[in-house]
C-alpha cells in the first residue's frame, strides 16, 4: 500500500508523519486480498479547519482508499489532532471489514 500524506493549514512534521504511517500501515493485513492485483493508494489529509477558531472542533482528517471498483472515503473532525487520526483509522478499518465481508458473501 502506498500512503500519501497531506497537511493543510500547518506544517507536516516528521513525528506527525511517522505517527500517521504507523497508524495506517497496521491496516495492510486487511488489504492483502486486494494487494495481489495492484498497488493500493491511501491518501490521508490532515487540516486545521480555519484560523479564526479559538476553541471547538478544529482538526479535520480525511482518508481516501482506492480499492478495485470502489473508493472508501472517511472524514473525521475532532478537537484533538491525534484523536481525529485515531478515529479515522478505526472507521477505515471497520469499513474495510464490511467490504471484505460483503465480497466474501458473494
N, C-alpha and C positions, 0 to 999 in steps of 0.2 A: 504494500500500500504506500502510495506517495502522499505526503502530507504537506499542504501549503498553508502557511500561517500569515494572516494579515492583521496588522494593528491599525486602527483608525482613531485619530484624535490624541494619540500618545505614542511614545517610542517603545518598540518591542525590545525588551532587554533579553540578554542571553538566558538569565534564570527563568524568565517567563516562558521563553521558547522551549526550554528544557522541560518545564512543568507540563506544558501543553503536549509536547511529544511523548512524555512518559504516560500521561493520562490516555491519550488516544491510541498509542501503539499497543496498549493492552487489549484493544478491540480486534487485533489482527486474527486471533484464534476464531472469531465469529465470521471472518471473511474468507476463510480457507476455501469454501465452496466456490466462490466467485473468482478467487485469485488465480485459479488454474488456467482460465481462458485469457485473461488480460490483466494488466496492471490497473488497480483501482486508484482513484484520486479522491482524497478527502480534503476539502477546503474549509478552514476554520478562520473566522474573523472575530476579533475582539475589538470592541469600540467603546469609547466613552460617549454616552448619548449626546449631551450638549454641555457647553461650558457654563451655562447660567444656573445649573442645578447646584445648590449647596447641600441638599440632602435629598433622600428619596432614591428611587431606582435609577442609577446612572450607568451601570455596566451592561452592555449588550454583547451576547455571544451567539454566533450562528455557525452551523455546520452543514455542509452540503457534501453528500457522499454519492458518487456516480456508480451505481450498480448497473449491470446489464439490463436494459429495458426499464429502468426505474431510477429515480433520483430521490434520495432521502434528504429532507431539509428540516432542520430543527433550529428553533430560536429560543433563547433564554434571556431574561432580564432580571438582574439582581442588584442589591446594594453593594455586594462584595464581588470583586472580580473572580476570586478563586471559587466562590460558591457558584457563580454563574457557569464557570468552566466545568465544575464537578457535575452539576445538574445537567448540563448539555451532554456530557459523556454518558451519564446514566440514561437519559432519554434516547440517545442514539443507540445505545446497547439494547434497550427494550424494543425499539423499532426494528432493529436488525433481527432480534429473536422472533418477532412477529412475522417478518418477511420470510425468515428461514422456515418457520412452522407452516406458513401458507404454502410455500413451494414444496414442502415435504408431503403435505396433504394431497397435492395433485399428483 
